[in-house]
Amino acid sequence: MPRQVDHEGRRRLIAEAVCHLADERGLEGVTLRDVAACAQVSMGAVQRCFRTKEEMLVFALGHIGERIDERVRARLVRSPAQSAGTALGHAAAEISLLREEHRAEARVWLAFVAQAAVSEALARTLKANYAALQEAFTRLISEAREGSGRAAPLEPQREARTLLALADGLTTHVLIGHLTPHEAHEVLDAHLAGLWE
């Protein structure tokens, strides 16, 4: 009887190999042959899972987004938020990828962001990811505003865009050594506190 192949499992294994190689060499150093070797599968297996390198990269980018989303959810379960504002802080801290254990993931994420400037397929995937995050941030800001007693009205969608851009910027500043992770957390915390003053 022929062996059953876990197609989705193999695609995730290949995505992990893409991420590993992108962390070591950047996306320009990711070749199908090297991905196959890193994932310990044949070139044919990679080509059966993905018709093109771009399709493989798009899947890998989605895979990273799913991992970050899972971490955000796990953080909220581990540290149940007392308010929407606290939940917003937890989510923003996780997507900023500031912790040392997320440094490789941050390098890979930024490699994909840079490549998306010249790849419409990657840009579409990133836009969808950012739109979902912005929607979640907008909802949390709206909920937190209602309980904050803030005199001046917040514009939740604008504040969500600002927070998302700040989170990405902090990732970059930590990676290049302009800010330490601690300094970046201070910036993020100060911004979040300012929303409710």
Solvent accessible surface area in square Angstrom, and as a share of the most:
residue,aa,sasa,rsa
1,M,224,1.00
2,P,120,0.75
3,R,201,0.73
4,Q,161,0.72
5,V,78,0.45
6,D,95,0.49
7,H,89,0.40
8,E,84,0.38
9,G,20,0.19
10,R,54,0.20
11,R,40,0.15
12,R,107,0.39
13,L,86,0.43
14,I,0,0.00
15,A,0,0.00
16,E,71,0.32
17,A,4,0.03
18,V,0,0.00
19,C,9,0.05
20,H,95,0.42
21,L,7,0.03
22,A,4,0.03
23,D,41,0.21
24,E,109,0.49
25,R,110,0.40
26,G,19,0.18
27,L,8,0.04
28,E,146,0.66
29,G,19,0.18
30,V,0,0.00
31,T,63,0.36
32,L,44,0.22
33,R,164,0.60
34,D,45,0.23
35,V,0,0.00
36,A,4,0.03
37,A,73,0.57
38,C,51,0.30
39,A,7,0.05
40,Q,165,0.73
41,V,27,0.16
42,S,64,0.42
43,M,57,0.26
44,G,25,0.24
45,A,4,0.03
46,V,0,0.00
47,Q,93,0.41
48,R,170,0.62
49,C,7,0.04
50,F,4,0.02
51,R,206,0.75
52,T,72,0.42
53,K,73,0.31
54,E,81,0.36
55,E,47,0.21
56,M,0,0.00
57,L,12,0.06
58,V,41,0.24
59,F,43,0.18
60,A,0,0.00
61,L,0,0.00
62,G,23,0.23
63,H,17,0.08
64,I,1,0.00
65,G,18,0.18
66,E,104,0.47
67,R,63,0.23
68,I,15,0.08
69,D,60,0.31
70,E,111,0.50
71,R,55,0.20
72,V,17,0.10
73,R,152,0.55
74,A,44,0.34
75,R,49,0.18
76,L,55,0.27
77,V,119,0.68
78,R,155,0.57
79,S,42,0.27
80,P,92,0.58
81,A,36,0.28
82,Q,165,0.73
83,S,59,0.38
84,A,18,0.14
85,G,15,0.15
86,T,54,0.31
87,A,10,0.08
88,L,0,0.00
89,G,16,0.16
90,H,28,0.13
91,A,8,0.06
92,A,0,0.00
93,A,16,0.13
94,E,3,0.01
95,I,18,0.09
96,S,0,0.00
97,L,4,0.02
98,L,1,0.01
99,R,79,0.29
100,E,123,0.55
101,E,119,0.53
102,H,15,0.07
103,R,39,0.14
104,A,42,0.33
105,E,14,0.06
106,A,1,0.00
107,R,106,0.39
108,V,4,0.02
109,W,18,0.06
110,L,39,0.20
111,A,23,0.18
112,F,0,0.00
113,V,49,0.28
114,A,69,0.54
115,Q,66,0.30
116,A,10,0.08
117,A,90,0.70
118,V,121,0.70
119,S,12,0.07
120,E,102,0.46
121,A,16,0.13
122,L,1,0.01
123,A,17,0.13
124,R,139,0.51
125,T,25,0.15
126,L,10,0.05
127,K,126,0.53
128,A,63,0.49
129,N,37,0.19
130,Y,52,0.20
131,A,60,0.47
132,A,63,0.49
133,L,48,0.24
134,Q,34,0.15
135,E,130,0.58
136,A,34,0.26
137,F,2,0.01
138,T,31,0.18
139,R,129,0.47
140,L,18,0.09
141,I,0,0.00
142,S,29,0.19
143,E,82,0.37
144,A,12,0.09
145,R,76,0.28
146,E,141,0.63
147,G,73,0.70
148,S,40,0.26
149,G,74,0.71
150,R,65,0.24
151,A,108,0.84
152,A,56,0.44
153,P,113,0.71
154,L,6,0.03
155,E,96,0.43
156,P,21,0.13
157,Q,92,0.41
158,R,119,0.43
159,E,21,0.09
160,A,0,0.00
161,R,126,0.46
162,T,60,0.35
163,L,0,0.00
164,L,14,0.07
165,A,70,0.54
166,L,42,0.21
167,A,1,0.00
168,D,36,0.19
169,G,27,0.26
170,L,7,0.04
171,T,3,0.02
172,T,50,0.29
173,H,71,0.32
174,V,11,0.06
175,L,46,0.23
176,I,128,0.65
177,G,60,0.58
178,H,119,0.53
179,L,35,0.18
180,T,68,0.40
181,P,48,0.30
182,H,126,0.56
183,E,72,0.32
184,A,0,0.00
185,H,56,0.25
186,E,93,0.42
187,V,62,0.36
188,L,1,0.00
189,D,84,0.43
190,A,68,0.53
191,H,50,0.22
192,L,18,0.09
193,A,54,0.41
194,G,33,0.31
195,L,7,0.04
196,W,60,0.21
197,E,155,0.70
